[in-house]
Amino acid sequence: MPMAFSPGLLVVAGSFAAFRLLNRGLERLVPPPPSARRNRWKWRNIWTSLAHSVLSGGGALAGFYLHPELSKDLVGTHPPGAHSLVAVSVGYFLEDFVDMLCNQKLHQSWELLFHHSVVIVCFGIAVLLHQYVGFALVALLVEINSIFLHLRQILLMANLVHTTCYRLNSIVNLGTYVVFRIATLAWMTRWLFLNRQNVPPATYAVGTVGMAIMTPMNIILFYRLLRSDFLKSSRDVQREKEK
């Protein structure tokens, strides 16, 4: 029986290695501007995260477009590509966890480390059991918003905070945050509640705890973004860039 799990675990391992290699080569592919050179690690980390968000968010959207039946069965049957996409994301979150642990102080990264731990456990269940892949794919729709979150960080580090591009990205970021992050998590919480009789108690408990953790974290982050991009002084924005 354990051998049945090996394909998914191989994808996870391959994804971890691929994102690690991408991270190490990104400084040559996208050289940091002068304003970001004192924090080269963060520059590479954000670009790696952006690559994952484009891949996973775009892949999840394409998955539901090409296989609309997925939305009717989030527990059982799923196309092989959906399972692989979730496994790739597990590999990325493991890589990012290790990257932050090695390069950032714990008091600066504990929130993201905690977030990644929850995602790795929840997605890991889907990869190992070949169940709830559709539900995990819904969760990956959140990455569509993450594209603009990462672009925001890149623009901040490049000292482009006073540009039209940054302003436009801020507006799109908040819009996609509401649609693809807050609304998606609310829908997932509702689905778990309505389907609690069809989900094993242990899996239901993991999912419920995951939603209970993610929802307040994302509401707090939304408030921080709103305050930073629309209510904060230029001095505060500069301080955020230098973190």
Buried (B, 14 or more C-beta within 10 A) or exposed (E): EEEEEEBBBEBBBBBBEBBBEBBEEBBEEBEBEEBBEEBBBBBBBBBBBBBBBBBBBBBBBEBBEEBEEBEEEBBEBBBEBBBBBBBBBBBBBBBBBEBBEEBBEEEEBEEBBEBBEBBBEBBBBBBBBBBBBBBBBBBBBBBBBBBBBBBBBBBBBBBBBEEEEBBEBBEBBBEBBEEBBBEBBEEBBEBBEEBEEEBEEEBBEBBBEBBEBBBEBBEEBBEEBBEBBEEBEEEEBEEBBEE
